[in-house]
Amino acid sequence: MRAGAYLGDLGGLGARRRLAVLDLRGTGDSEAPADPASYRCDHQVEDVEALRKHLGLERLDLLGHSAGASLAVRYAARYPDRLRRLALITPSPRTVGLELPVAERRRIMARRAGAPWFDDAAAAYEAIAARTATSADWAAVAPMYYGRWDAAAHQHQATEPGQRNGTAARIYNSAGAFEPEVTRAALGGVAAPVLVLAGELDFILSPAVAEDFAALFPDGRVVTMSGVAHYPWLDDATGFVSAVARFLS
């Protein structure tokens, strides 16, 4: 539930393909709904379908990132025949009932040991895992989401507070938003090619879980990018655009 502006032009993908970026309800230029319960992920599937119709597309190439990929997956399950291709970029696995164990998250994060911010970030993650995190902990763990904690990453992270609808985010993933068993069964009927793009440094979706995710689709495939964490178009714009454009074409 962050304004679509955080995607930018996806590292230059916009120069290769026309991008239509949807601001979900209550974010960016989209108004807040009368009923806050409609922030829930499954309740926004019809917004994606309405956008397809508005664009006059018989079928569309759909790209979703992180928790936004959960919405893309729910759309694929409900409207498989409306997809030409589906690109899931470092997707959250919760919508299909997959999980990255805490021990594996720690192992991935440990690869960043030695960075000046690592100790604070690792301690903050422990608070997050224990569900005792404060806003300071979430701020401290932020470098883990980027392959390089450089000026571009700092700038990208700094825009989040003004782009994110916290109330909507809490409802988006709330009880009932996902039906993993039903969704997994429906994904077996998705004939469109599917890309699951993973970053080797991403502690949200490991390459191994990405393989399991892609296996839920009849035509799923995985691309793992080295040196990349949760925002691959920022960490390696050239590699990201090359991989996604190649898949879409």
C-alpha positions in Angstrom: 0.0 0.0 0.0 2.6 2.4 -1.2 2.1 4.9 -4.1 3.2 3.5 -7.4 5.8 6.3 -7.7 8.2 4.1 -5.7 8.6 1.9 -8.7 9.9 4.8 -10.8 10.3 3.6 -14.4 11.6 0.2 -13.1 15.2 0.9 -13.8 14.6 2.0 -17.4 12.0 -0.7 -18.3 9.7 2.2 -19.2 12.0 3.0 -22.2 11.4 -0.6 -23.5 7.8 -1.1 -22.7 4.7 1.1 -22.0 4.1 1.1 -18.2 0.7 1.7 -16.7 1.3 2.0 -13.0 -1.8 1.5 -10.7 -2.0 3.5 -7.4 -3.9 1.1 -5.2 -6.8 2.4 -3.2 -5.9 5.2 -0.8 -2.4 5.6 -2.2 -0.9 8.2 -4.6 -3.6 9.7 -6.8 -6.2 7.1 -5.8 -8.9 8.2 -3.4 -9.5 6.4 -0.1 -12.5 4.1 -0.3 -15.7 4.7 1.8 -15.2 1.2 3.3 -11.7 0.7 4.7 -12.3 -3.1 4.7 -11.9 -2.9 0.9 -8.2 -2.2 1.3 -7.9 -6.0 1.7 -5.8 -7.6 -1.1 -8.5 -9.8 -2.5 -11.0 -6.9 -2.6 -8.8 -5.0 -5.0 -8.6 -7.7 -7.7 -11.5 -6.1 -9.5 -9.6 -2.8 -9.6 -6.9 -4.5 -11.7 -9.6 -5.9 -14.0 -11.2 -2.5 -14.3 -7.8 -1.1 -15.4 -7.4 -3.8 -18.1 -10.8 -2.9 -19.5 -10.0 0.8 -19.3 -6.8 0.3 -21.3 -8.7 -1.7 -23.9 -6.5 -4.7 -23.6 -7.8 -8.2 -24.4 -4.8 -9.6 -22.4 -2.1 -7.8 -20.5 1.4 -8.3 -19.2 1.1 -7.9 -15.5 4.0 -7.1 -13.1 3.8 -7.1 -9.3 6.5 -6.4 -6.7 6.7 -7.6 -3.1 3.2 -7.5 -1.5 1.9 -6.0 -4.7 2.7 -9.4 -6.3 0.1 -10.9 -4.0 -2.5 -8.9 -5.8 -1.1 -9.9 -9.1 -1.3 -13.6 -8.1 -4.9 -13.2 -6.9 -5.7 -11.6 -10.2 -4.0 -14.5 -12.1 -6.1 -17.0 -10.1 -9.4 -15.2 -10.9 -8.7 -14.1 -14.5 -6.1 -16.5 -16.0 -7.3 -16.0 -19.5 -6.7 -12.2 -19.3 -2.9 -12.6 -18.8 -0.4 -12.7 -21.6 2.6 -12.9 -19.2 3.0 -12.5 -15.5 6.2 -11.1 -13.8 6.5 -11.5 -10.1 9.4 -9.4 -8.7 10.7 -10.5 -5.3 7.1 -11.5 -4.4 5.8 -12.0 -1.0 5.1 -15.8 -0.8 2.3 -15.6 1.8 -0.5 -15.5 -0.7 0.3 -19.1 -1.8 1.2 -20.4 1.7 5.0 -20.5 1.3 7.3 -19.3 4.0 10.9 -18.4 4.4 12.0 -19.9 7.8 13.5 -17.4 10.3 16.8 -19.4 10.3 17.1 -19.0 6.6 16.3 -15.3 6.8 19.2 -15.0 9.3 21.5 -16.9 7.1 20.8 -14.6 4.1 21.2 -11.5 6.3 24.5 -12.8 7.7 26.0 -12.4 4.2 25.9 -8.7 4.9 28.0 -9.0 8.1 30.7 -6.4 8.1 28.6 -3.6 6.8 28.7 -0.6 9.2 24.9 -0.9 9.6 24.7 -4.7 10.0 24.7 -5.1 13.8 21.9 -2.6 14.3 19.9 -4.1 11.4 20.3 -7.7 12.7 19.2 -6.7 16.2 16.2 -4.9 14.7 15.2 -8.0 12.7 15.2 -10.0 15.9 12.7 -7.6 17.4 10.6 -7.8 14.2 10.7 -11.7 14.4 9.6 -11.5 18.0 6.8 -9.1 17.1 8.1 -6.5 19.5 9.5 -4.1 16.9 9.2 -0.3 17.2 9.4 2.2 14.4 13.1 2.6 15.2 13.6 -1.1 14.5 11.9 -0.9 11.1 14.1 2.1 10.3 17.3 0.2 11.4 16.5 -2.9 9.2 15.9 -0.8 6.1 19.4 -1.4 4.6 18.7 -5.1 4.4 16.2 -4.4 1.6 18.8 -3.0 -0.7 21.8 -4.7 -2.3 23.8 -1.5 -1.8 23.0 1.0 1.0 24.1 3.9 -1.1 22.8 7.4 -1.9 20.1 6.0 -4.3 18.9 3.6 -1.7 18.8 6.3 1.0 16.8 8.5 -1.3 14.4 5.7 -2.2 13.9 4.8 1.5 13.3 8.4 2.5 10.3 8.7 0.2 8.5 5.8 1.9 6.7 7.6 4.8 5.1 10.0 2.4 4.0 7.3 0.0 2.8 4.6 2.3 -0.7 4.3 3.7 -0.1 2.5 7.0 -3.7 1.9 7.8 -4.3 0.4 4.4 -1.2 -1.8 4.7 -2.4 -3.4 7.9 -5.8 -4.2 6.3 -4.3 -5.4 3.0 -2.7 -8.5 4.5 -5.4 -9.1 7.2 -7.3 -12.3 7.9 -9.2 -13.5 4.9 -7.0 -11.7 2.3 -5.4 -15.0 1.2 -6.7 -18.4 0.5 -3.5 -20.3 -0.1 -4.9 -23.7 -0.9 -7.6 -22.3 -3.2 -5.1 -20.0 -4.9 -2.5 -22.7 -5.4 -5.1 -24.9 -7.1 -6.3 -22.1 -9.3 -2.7 -21.2 -10.4 -2.6 -24.6 -12.1 -4.9 -23.2 -14.7 -2.7 -20.2 -15.6 -1.4 -21.0 -19.1 0.5 -17.7 -19.4 4.3 -17.8 -18.9 5.3 -16.7 -15.4 8.6 -15.2 -14.2 9.6 -15.2 -10.5 12.5 -12.9 -10.1 14.6 -13.4 -6.9 17.5 -11.6 -5.4 20.2 -13.6 -3.8 20.4 -11.1 -0.9 16.6 -10.8 -0.4 15.5 -12.0 3.0 11.8 -11.8 2.0 12.0 -14.4 -0.8 15.0 -16.7 -1.1 15.9 -18.2 -4.5 14.8 -21.6 -3.1 11.4 -20.4 -2.2 11.2 -18.7 -5.5 11.7 -22.1 -7.2 8.8 -23.5 -5.2 6.7 -20.5 -6.1 7.4 -20.8 -9.8 6.6 -24.5 -9.7 2.9 -23.7 -8.9 2.5 -22.5 -12.4 2.4 -24.8 -15.5 4.9 -22.4 -17.3 6.9 -20.9 -14.4 10.5 -20.0 -14.4 13.0 -18.3 -12.0 15.7 -15.7 -12.6 18.0 -15.1 -9.6 20.0 -12.0 -9.6 23.3 -11.8 -7.8 24.1 -8.8 -5.5 20.5 -8.0 -5.5 18.0 -7.7 -2.5 14.4 -6.7 -2.5 14.5 -3.8 -5.0 16.3 -5.3 -8.0 15.6 -2.4 -10.4 17.6 -0.2 -8.0 20.4 -2.7 -7.2 21.1 -3.7 -10.8 19.0 -1.7 -13.3 20.7 -3.1 -16.4 20.4 -6.7 -15.3 16.8 -6.2 -14.2 15.6 -4.6 -17.4 17.4 -7.2 -19.5 15.8 -10.1 -17.6 12.3 -8.7 -17.5 12.3 -7.3 -21.1 13.6 -10.6 -22.4 10.9 -12.5 -20.6 8.1 -10.2 -21.8 9.3 -10.4 -25.4 
